[in-house]
Amino acid sequence: MRNLSQCDGWRFLRLVPQQHLFSEHIDFALFRHFSGQSVAVAGPPQFIELPEGTATEPTFRLHATEAQELMDMLWNIGLRPTQGKQSAGQVEAIERHLADMRAIAFNKLEIKQP
């Protein structure tokens, strides 16, 4: 969550996922935080039928920090991208491992390393 210790006035949304042990569903709660006010929670959304082609506003917006927090929370409850790219840390670890394996193989086979 954002560090708000140095902010006099702040306002943000927090979308919190929760997965139950014996369910394939993930529950979401949308909280609104305003400085100096109690936390508010959104109720279930209502759908309004619109004529085709009608321009609409988004249901809600998340700041990039809030979206990152949501992604981290989803990761923490076990959800992973179906076709996600590996993180930079994973790629670096794999590259170091491959370099180590090359050094071992070249040494064992008594081959000069390029």
BAKOLGU-38013 format. One record per residue (C-alpha): x, y, z. Coordinates in Angstrom, 2 decimals. Each point is the difference from the previous one (the first is absolute). Example, Ala and Ser with C-alpha at 12.3 -4.5 7.8 and 13.67 -1.06 7.14 Angstrom:
! residues 2
+---------+---------+---------+
|      px |      py |      pz |
+---------+---------+---------+
|   12.30 |   -4.50 |    7.80 |
|    1.37 |    3.44 |   -0.66 |
+---------+---------+---------+
//
This chain:
! residues 114
+---------+---------+---------+
|      px |      py |      pz |
+---------+---------+---------+
|    0.00 |    0.00 |    0.00 |
|    1.15 |    3.55 |   -0.60 |
|    2.04 |    1.76 |    2.68 |
|   -2.20 |    2.91 |    1.03 |
|    2.02 |    1.15 |    3.01 |
|    1.19 |    3.20 |   -1.70 |
|   -3.28 |    0.89 |   -1.71 |
|   -2.34 |    2.58 |    1.54 |
|   -2.90 |   -0.86 |   -2.27 |
|   -0.40 |   -3.25 |   -1.93 |
|   -2.61 |   -1.95 |   -1.87 |
|    0.27 |   -3.45 |   -1.54 |
|   -1.81 |   -3.23 |   -0.82 |
|    1.06 |   -3.45 |    1.11 |
|   -1.34 |   -3.12 |   -1.69 |
|    0.58 |   -2.97 |    2.29 |
|   -0.28 |   -3.60 |   -1.27 |
|   -0.69 |   -2.93 |    2.31 |
|    0.02 |   -3.65 |   -0.96 |
|   -1.82 |   -2.53 |    2.17 |
|    1.51 |   -3.42 |    0.63 |
|   -2.70 |   -2.16 |   -1.59 |
|   -1.18 |    2.27 |   -2.79 |
|    1.07 |    0.79 |   -3.54 |
|   -1.26 |    3.57 |    0.42 |
|    1.91 |    3.07 |    1.08 |
|   -1.91 |    2.66 |    1.92 |
|    0.85 |    3.67 |   -0.49 |
|   -0.70 |    2.92 |    2.31 |
|    0.49 |    3.58 |   -1.21 |
|    0.93 |    2.45 |    2.75 |
|    0.17 |    3.80 |   -0.24 |
|    2.44 |    1.81 |    2.26 |
|   -0.19 |    3.78 |    0.53 |
|    2.26 |    1.76 |    2.48 |
|   -1.85 |    0.86 |    3.18 |
|   -3.03 |   -2.17 |   -0.82 |
|   -0.97 |   -3.54 |    0.83 |
|    0.59 |   -2.69 |   -2.62 |
|   -2.93 |   -0.71 |   -2.34 |
|   -0.70 |   -3.21 |   -1.90 |
|   -1.83 |   -0.26 |   -3.34 |
|   -3.02 |   -2.25 |   -0.28 |
|   -0.65 |   -2.36 |   -2.90 |
|    0.08 |    1.76 |   -3.38 |
|   -3.19 |    0.74 |   -1.88 |
|   -0.15 |   -0.44 |   -3.75 |
|   -1.75 |    2.52 |   -2.18 |
|   -0.94 |   -0.88 |   -3.57 |
|    1.24 |    2.52 |   -2.55 |
|   -0.76 |    0.53 |   -3.66 |
|    2.69 |   -1.43 |   -2.25 |
|    2.91 |    2.39 |   -0.56 |
|   -0.61 |    2.07 |    3.12 |
|    3.18 |    1.44 |    1.51 |
|    0.46 |   -0.86 |    3.67 |
|    2.27 |    0.80 |    2.89 |
|    1.94 |   -2.85 |    1.63 |
|   -1.66 |   -1.67 |    2.98 |
|    3.00 |    1.09 |    2.08 |
|    3.64 |    1.00 |   -0.46 |
|    3.03 |   -1.24 |    1.88 |
|    3.19 |    2.00 |    0.32 |
|    3.01 |   -1.97 |   -1.29 |
|    1.11 |   -0.55 |    3.61 |
|   -3.44 |   -1.38 |    0.89 |
|    0.00 |   -2.28 |   -3.04 |
|    3.46 |   -1.29 |    0.92 |
|   -1.22 |   -0.69 |    3.53 |
|   -2.96 |   -1.94 |   -1.44 |
|    2.33 |   -2.01 |   -2.22 |
|    2.23 |   -0.79 |    2.97 |
|   -3.01 |   -1.07 |    2.09 |
|   -1.23 |   -2.28 |   -2.80 |
|    3.49 |   -1.50 |   -0.23 |
|    0.01 |   -0.53 |    3.78 |
|   -3.22 |   -2.04 |   -0.16 |
|    1.49 |   -2.21 |   -2.70 |
|   -1.16 |    1.48 |   -3.32 |
|    2.56 |    0.13 |   -2.80 |
|   -0.18 |    1.37 |   -3.55 |
|   -0.93 |   -2.74 |   -2.47 |
|    2.53 |    1.24 |   -2.56 |
|    2.01 |    2.41 |    2.12 |
|    3.63 |    0.81 |   -0.64 |
|    2.59 |   -0.95 |    2.58 |
|    1.02 |    2.70 |    2.40 |
|    3.38 |    1.68 |   -0.41 |
|    1.21 |   -1.71 |    3.18 |
|   -0.88 |   -3.43 |   -1.34 |
|    1.73 |    0.67 |   -3.32 |
|    3.15 |    1.23 |    1.77 |
|    0.05 |   -3.08 |    2.24 |
|   -0.36 |   -2.30 |   -3.03 |
|    2.77 |    1.85 |   -1.84 |
|    2.35 |   -0.34 |    3.01 |
|   -0.87 |   -3.69 |    0.30 |
|    0.72 |   -0.58 |   -3.71 |
|    3.34 |    1.81 |    0.31 |
|    0.90 |   -2.24 |    2.95 |
|   -1.01 |   -3.13 |   -1.94 |
|    2.08 |    1.10 |   -3.01 |
|    3.03 |    0.55 |    2.24 |
|   -0.43 |   -3.45 |    1.57 |
|   -0.47 |   -1.70 |   -3.39 |
|    2.99 |    1.76 |   -1.61 |
|    2.16 |   -0.80 |    3.03 |
|   -1.09 |   -3.67 |    0.12 |
|    0.52 |   -0.44 |   -3.74 |
|    3.29 |    1.95 |    0.19 |
|   -1.15 |    2.46 |   -2.65 |
|    1.18 |    3.61 |   -0.05 |
|   -2.88 |    2.35 |    0.64 |
|   -0.70 |    2.46 |   -2.81 |
+---------+---------+---------+
//
